[in-house]
């Protein structure tokens, strides 16, 4: 076996597949979230069935509480992992390609087609510019990635000042308090600035970026502070049983005004941090090695998420006239959307280097044997992100631990 192949095999064995699985499942839960939105009573999606079920309002709110915050935490962690390698600017460029190219291509193809179809179904006029819709998270990830890359050049004393609370002896309650205070302070600062809800190029806003900044930043920080990360993953799993309903209730109160709404915001933040920790903890507990299913989901989840939205919109419209219960329609829409999007990936994106570049942002790879192996041993081995070997492995959390 060549030196390159032997090093790749060694690194491959050291990879931690838990975050691979977590990211894939959190992304695919977007199908469930959008399906629940279509059949909820809130009527806040592109198209909604008038015979919705209130159960889907609760499901939608529960998923909204933890899915994207956990996803942004993982994204921040992977950013730190990537930028910790040699030739970090090249790694940053590849990471931005993974975000920007699929964003633009899906926007001008699937989103434009979806907007035209919605206009046809509703006898309306297409909106221009076409909204980014479900691709908004790629916009925010791109902005946060650039901000984080710029922050790497801040003076050392600024970084020490931002992380000094983590220097004390941490316990689970103390860490949760610190994280909740950080989140609340960021949101209050944005509100006080008066620019929070000014649209940025009609694609995002300062308020929305500030909503997910704490989770992205925490992922970066906990990559560099393994002891803090270990305490974070010690949060008891049973707390999520309490955190989900309390967080959902806090979400509803945040729409009001006055003291109750102000108290609901930090309460919701605390519940979100608990949910993130427990979700990550469970993936580290149950996904300890790569399986064919994890590998398949990891390879296809990006494409499936990009494609499913337009497919789901068409299916919801088609089923409007069918006298089926909302629950039955929900399962049909979710399963068919998943299957159709997965088929597009397997039959198209996976087989075509051009489509893989356009919809996954992955440049054609050279054969492993021809790659130059860096001195630090880091070799790109995974189809998603930039390889996930962890220099500070996260220890599995067991229920018996104090």
C-alpha positions as CSV (number, residue, x, y, z in Angstrom):
1,X,0.0,0.0,0.0
2,X,1.3,3.5,-0.9
3,X,2.2,6.1,1.8
4,X,-0.9,8.1,0.7
5,X,-3.2,5.2,0.9
6,X,-1.9,4.0,4.2
7,X,-2.3,7.5,5.7
8,X,-5.8,7.8,4.3
9,X,-6.7,4.4,5.8
10,X,-5.3,5.4,9.2
11,X,-7.1,8.7,9.2
12,X,-10.3,7.0,8.0
13,X,-10.2,4.7,11.0
14,X,-9.8,7.7,13.4
15,X,-12.8,9.6,12.0
16,X,-15.7,10.2,14.3
17,X,-18.9,9.5,12.3
18,X,-21.3,10.8,15.0
19,X,-21.4,14.4,13.7
20,X,-21.7,13.1,10.1
21,X,-24.9,11.3,11.1
22,X,-26.1,14.2,13.3
23,X,-25.7,16.7,10.4
24,X,-27.4,14.4,7.9
25,X,-30.4,13.7,10.1
26,X,-30.9,17.3,11.2
27,X,-30.8,18.4,7.5
28,X,-33.3,15.7,6.5
29,X,-35.6,16.7,9.3
30,X,-36.2,19.7,7.2
31,X,-38.5,17.5,5.1
32,X,-40.5,16.7,8.2
33,X,-40.5,20.4,9.2
34,X,-41.8,21.6,5.8
35,X,-44.4,18.8,5.7
36,X,-45.6,19.8,9.1
37,X,-45.7,23.4,8.0
38,X,-47.9,22.5,5.0
39,X,-50.5,20.7,7.2
40,X,-50.4,23.0,10.3
41,X,-53.1,25.5,11.2
42,X,-50.6,28.4,11.2
43,X,-50.6,28.6,7.4
44,X,-47.1,30.1,7.2
45,X,-45.7,27.9,4.4
46,X,-45.6,28.4,0.6
47,X,-48.9,26.4,0.4
48,X,-51.0,25.1,3.2
49,X,-53.9,22.6,3.3
50,X,-57.1,24.2,4.8
51,X,-57.8,21.0,6.6
52,X,-54.7,21.0,8.7
53,X,-54.1,19.3,12.0
54,X,-53.0,21.1,15.2
55,X,-50.6,18.3,15.9
56,X,-48.4,19.6,13.1
57,X,-48.2,23.0,14.7
58,X,-46.7,21.4,17.8
59,X,-44.3,19.2,15.6
60,X,-43.2,22.2,13.7
61,X,-42.5,24.2,16.8
62,X,-40.6,21.4,18.5
63,X,-38.4,20.8,15.4
64,X,-37.8,24.6,15.1
65,X,-36.6,24.7,18.7
66,X,-33.5,22.5,18.2
67,X,-32.9,21.5,14.6
68,X,-31.2,24.5,13.1
69,X,-29.4,25.6,16.3
70,X,-27.8,22.1,16.5
71,X,-27.0,22.3,12.8
72,X,-25.3,25.6,13.2
73,X,-23.3,24.3,16.2
74,X,-22.0,21.4,14.1
75,X,-21.2,23.8,11.2
76,X,-19.2,26.0,13.6
77,X,-17.4,22.9,14.9
78,X,-16.5,21.8,11.4
79,X,-15.4,25.4,10.5
80,X,-12.9,25.3,13.4
81,X,-11.8,21.8,12.4
82,X,-11.2,23.0,8.8
83,X,-9.4,26.2,9.6
84,X,-7.2,24.4,12.1
85,X,-5.4,22.6,9.2
86,X,-2.5,23.8,7.2
87,X,-3.3,26.1,4.2
88,X,-6.4,27.3,5.9
89,X,-7.2,29.8,3.2
90,X,-7.5,27.1,0.6
91,X,-9.7,25.2,3.0
92,X,-11.9,28.3,3.5
93,X,-12.2,28.6,-0.3
94,X,-13.4,25.0,-0.6
95,X,-15.8,25.5,2.2
96,X,-17.3,28.6,0.6
97,X,-17.6,26.7,-2.7
98,X,-19.7,24.1,-0.9
99,X,-22.1,26.8,0.2
100,X,-22.2,29.4,-2.6
101,X,-22.4,27.3,-5.7
102,X,-25.3,25.0,-4.6
103,X,-27.1,28.1,-3.3
104,X,-26.9,30.0,-6.6
105,X,-27.6,27.0,-8.8
106,X,-30.6,25.7,-6.8
107,X,-32.0,29.2,-6.5
108,X,-32.0,29.9,-10.2
109,X,-33.3,26.4,-11.1
110,X,-35.5,24.7,-8.5
111,X,-36.6,27.9,-6.8
112,X,-37.5,29.7,-10.0
113,X,-39.4,26.6,-11.2
114,X,-41.2,26.4,-7.9
115,X,-42.2,30.1,-8.0
116,X,-43.5,29.7,-11.6
117,X,-45.5,26.6,-10.5
118,X,-47.0,28.3,-7.5
119,X,-48.1,31.2,-9.7
120,X,-49.7,28.8,-12.1
121,X,-51.5,26.9,-9.4
122,X,-52.8,30.1,-7.6
123,X,-53.4,32.1,-10.8
124,X,-51.0,34.7,-9.5
125,X,-47.9,36.4,-10.7
126,X,-44.4,35.1,-9.9
127,X,-42.4,37.2,-7.4
128,X,-39.2,38.8,-8.6
129,X,-36.6,38.6,-7.4
130,X,-37.4,35.0,-6.5
131,X,-37.0,34.4,-2.8
132,X,-34.2,32.2,-1.6
133,X,-36.8,30.3,0.5
134,X,-35.5,27.1,2.1
135,X,-31.9,28.0,1.0
136,X,-31.7,30.9,3.5
137,X,-29.5,28.8,5.9
138,X,-26.8,28.7,3.1
139,X,-26.9,32.5,3.0
140,X,-26.5,32.7,6.7
141,X,-23.8,30.1,6.9
142,X,-21.8,31.9,4.2
143,X,-22.0,35.2,6.1
144,X,-21.1,33.6,9.4
145,X,-18.2,31.7,7.8
146,X,-16.8,34.9,6.5
147,X,-17.3,36.7,9.8
148,X,-15.6,33.8,11.6
149,X,-12.7,33.8,9.2
150,X,-12.2,37.5,9.7
151,X,-12.4,37.1,13.5
152,X,-9.4,34.7,13.4
153,X,-7.3,37.8,12.9
154,X,-8.5,39.6,16.0
155,X,-5.9,40.3,18.7
156,X,-5.4,37.5,21.2
157,X,-6.7,39.6,24.1
158,X,-10.1,39.9,22.5
159,X,-10.4,36.1,22.2
160,X,-9.3,35.7,25.8
161,X,-11.8,38.3,26.9
162,X,-14.7,36.6,25.1
163,X,-13.8,33.1,26.5
164,X,-12.8,34.1,30.0
165,X,-16.0,32.8,31.6
166,X,-15.1,29.3,30.4
167,X,-11.8,29.5,32.4
168,X,-13.5,28.9,35.7
169,X,-14.3,25.4,37.0
170,X,-17.4,24.6,35.0
171,X,-20.4,22.6,36.0
172,X,-23.4,21.9,33.9
173,X,-25.6,24.6,35.5
174,X,-22.9,27.2,35.3
175,X,-22.2,26.4,31.6
176,X,-25.8,26.6,30.7
177,X,-26.1,29.9,32.5
178,X,-23.1,31.3,30.6
179,X,-24.4,30.1,27.2
180,X,-27.9,31.6,27.9
181,X,-26.4,34.9,29.0
182,X,-24.2,35.1,25.8
183,X,-27.3,34.4,23.6
184,X,-29.4,36.9,25.4
185,X,-26.8,39.7,25.3
186,X,-26.2,39.2,21.6
187,X,-30.0,39.5,20.9
188,X,-30.4,42.5,23.2
189,X,-27.4,44.3,21.5
190,X,-29.0,43.7,18.0
191,X,-32.4,45.0,19.2
192,X,-30.7,48.1,20.7
193,X,-28.8,48.8,17.5
194,X,-32.1,49.5,15.6
195,X,-30.8,47.7,12.5
196,X,-31.8,44.2,13.3
197,X,-34.6,43.8,10.8
198,X,-33.2,45.8,7.9
199,X,-33.0,43.4,5.0
200,X,-29.5,42.6,3.8
201,X,-29.7,42.2,0.0
202,X,-33.2,40.8,0.5
203,X,-31.7,37.6,1.6
204,X,-31.1,37.8,5.4
205,X,-31.1,40.3,8.2
206,X,-28.8,41.1,11.2
207,X,-31.5,39.8,13.6
208,X,-31.5,36.4,11.9
209,X,-27.8,36.2,11.7
210,X,-27.6,37.1,15.4
211,X,-30.1,34.3,16.2
212,X,-27.8,31.6,15.0
213,X,-24.4,33.3,15.7
214,X,-24.3,32.0,19.3
215,X,-24.6,28.4,18.2
216,X,-22.1,28.7,15.3
217,X,-19.7,30.5,17.7
218,X,-20.2,27.9,20.4
219,X,-19.3,25.1,18.0
220,X,-16.1,26.9,17.2
221,X,-15.3,27.5,20.8
222,X,-16.0,24.0,21.9
223,X,-13.8,22.6,19.2
224,X,-10.9,24.6,20.8
225,X,-12.0,24.0,24.4
226,X,-12.5,20.2,24.7
227,X,-13.1,20.4,28.5
228,X,-16.0,22.8,27.9
229,X,-17.3,20.5,25.2
230,X,-17.1,17.5,27.6
231,X,-19.1,19.4,30.3
232,X,-21.7,20.4,27.7
233,X,-22.2,16.8,26.7
234,X,-22.8,15.8,30.3
235,X,-26.2,17.5,30.4
236,X,-28.7,14.8,31.5
237,X,-30.7,13.4,28.6
238,X,-34.0,13.4,30.6
239,X,-33.9,17.2,30.6
240,X,-34.9,17.3,27.0
241,X,-38.3,15.8,28.0
242,X,-38.8,19.0,30.0
243,X,-36.9,21.4,27.6
244,X,-39.0,20.6,24.5
245,X,-42.5,21.5,25.9
246,X,-41.1,24.5,27.9
247,X,-39.3,25.8,24.9
248,X,-42.4,25.5,22.7
249,X,-44.5,27.4,25.2
250,X,-41.7,30.0,25.5
251,X,-41.8,30.4,21.7
252,X,-45.5,31.3,21.8
253,X,-45.0,33.9,24.6
254,X,-42.3,35.6,22.6
255,X,-44.8,36.9,20.2
256,X,-46.4,39.0,22.9
257,X,-45.1,42.2,24.4
258,X,-44.2,43.1,27.9
259,X,-42.4,41.4,30.8
260,X,-43.6,37.9,29.9
261,X,-42.2,38.1,26.4
262,X,-38.9,39.4,27.8
263,X,-38.6,36.5,30.2
264,X,-39.6,34.0,27.5
265,X,-36.6,34.8,25.3
266,X,-33.9,33.7,27.8
267,X,-36.1,30.8,28.8
268,X,-36.3,29.6,25.2
269,X,-32.5,30.0,24.8
270,X,-31.9,27.9,27.8
271,X,-34.2,25.1,26.5
272,X,-32.4,25.3,23.1
273,X,-29.0,24.8,24.6
274,X,-30.3,21.8,26.6
275,X,-31.8,20.3,23.4
276,X,-28.6,20.8,21.4
277,X,-26.5,19.0,24.0
278,X,-28.8,16.1,24.4
279,X,-29.2,15.6,20.6
280,X,-25.4,15.6,20.1
281,X,-25.0,13.4,23.1
282,X,-27.4,10.8,21.7
283,X,-25.6,10.7,18.3
284,X,-22.3,10.1,20.1
285,X,-23.9,7.4,22.2
286,X,-25.5,5.4,19.3
287,X,-23.4,6.2,16.2
288,X,-19.9,5.0,17.0
289,X,-18.8,3.8,13.6
290,X,-19.7,4.3,10.0
291,X,-22.4,2.0,8.5
292,X,-23.7,1.9,5.0
293,X,-26.8,3.9,6.0
294,X,-24.7,6.7,7.6
295,X,-22.5,6.8,4.6
296,X,-25.4,7.0,2.2
297,X,-27.3,9.7,4.2
298,X,-24.1,11.7,4.6
299,X,-23.4,11.6,0.9
300,X,-27.0,12.4,-0.2
301,X,-28.5,14.7,2.5
302,X,-27.3,17.9,0.9
303,X,-28.9,17.1,-2.5
304,X,-32.1,15.8,-0.9
305,X,-32.6,18.9,1.1
306,X,-32.0,21.2,-1.9
307,X,-34.4,19.3,-4.1
308,X,-37.2,18.3,-1.8
309,X,-38.8,21.7,-1.3
310,X,-40.1,22.2,-4.9
311,X,-41.2,18.6,-5.1
312,X,-43.1,18.9,-1.9
313,X,-44.8,22.1,-3.0
314,X,-46.2,20.3,-6.1
315,X,-47.3,17.3,-4.1
316,X,-49.2,19.5,-1.5
317,X,-51.0,21.3,-4.4
318,X,-51.9,18.0,-6.1
319,X,-53.3,16.5,-2.8
320,X,-55.4,19.5,-2.0
321,X,-58.4,18.1,-3.7
322,X,-58.1,14.5,-2.3
323,X,-60.4,13.7,0.7
324,X,-57.6,12.3,2.8
325,X,-56.8,13.1,6.5
326,X,-54.0,15.6,7.0
327,X,-51.9,12.9,8.7
328,X,-52.1,10.6,5.6
329,X,-51.3,13.5,3.3
330,X,-48.3,14.4,5.5
331,X,-46.8,11.0,5.3
332,X,-47.3,10.7,1.5
333,X,-45.8,14.1,0.9
334,X,-42.8,13.5,3.1
335,X,-42.0,10.0,1.8
336,X,-42.5,10.8,-1.9
337,X,-40.5,14.1,-1.6
338,X,-37.7,12.2,0.1
339,X,-37.7,9.4,-2.5
340,X,-37.9,11.7,-5.5
341,X,-35.1,13.9,-4.2
342,X,-32.9,10.9,-3.3
343,X,-33.5,9.5,-6.8
344,X,-32.3,12.7,-8.3
345,X,-29.1,12.5,-6.3
346,X,-28.4,8.9,-6.9
347,X,-29.2,8.9,-10.6
348,X,-27.9,12.4,-11.4
349,X,-25.7,14.2,-9.0
350,X,-23.8,11.2,-7.8
351,X,-22.9,10.0,-11.3
352,X,-22.1,13.4,-12.8
353,X,-19.0,15.4,-11.7
354,X,-20.6,18.5,-13.2
355,X,-23.9,18.1,-11.3
356,X,-21.9,17.2,-8.1
357,X,-20.1,20.6,-8.5
358,X,-23.3,22.5,-9.2
359,X,-25.5,21.0,-6.5
360,X,-22.9,19.9,-3.9
361,X,-20.1,22.3,-4.6
362,X,-17.6,19.5,-4.8
363,X,-14.7,19.8,-7.2
364,X,-13.6,16.7,-9.1
365,X,-11.1,14.8,-6.9
366,X,-7.8,13.5,-7.9
367,X,-7.1,9.8,-7.2
368,X,-5.9,9.3,-3.6
369,X,-2.6,7.8,-4.7
370,X,-1.7,11.0,-6.6
371,X,-2.5,13.3,-3.7
372,X,0.3,14.9,-1.8
373,X,0.1,13.9,1.9
374,X,0.6,16.9,4.1
375,X,3.1,16.8,6.9
376,X,0.3,16.9,9.5
377,X,-1.3,13.8,8.0
378,X,-4.6,15.5,7.1
379,X,-6.0,14.1,3.9
380,X,-9.4,14.8,2.5
381,X,-11.4,11.6,2.7
382,X,-15.0,12.4,2.9
383,X,-17.6,13.5,0.4
384,X,-19.2,16.0,2.8
385,X,-17.2,18.9,4.2
386,X,-13.5,18.3,4.5
387,X,-12.9,15.1,6.4
388,X,-14.0,14.8,10.0
389,X,-11.1,13.3,11.9
390,X,-11.1,14.9,15.3
391,X,-7.9,15.9,17.0
392,X,-9.8,16.1,20.3
393,X,-12.2,13.2,20.2
394,X,-15.4,13.7,22.0
395,X,-15.7,11.0,24.7
396,X,-19.0,9.1,24.6
397,X,-21.3,10.1,27.4
398,X,-22.7,7.3,29.6
399,X,-25.7,7.5,31.8
400,X,-23.7,6.2,34.8
401,X,-21.4,9.2,34.8
402,X,-22.0,11.8,37.4
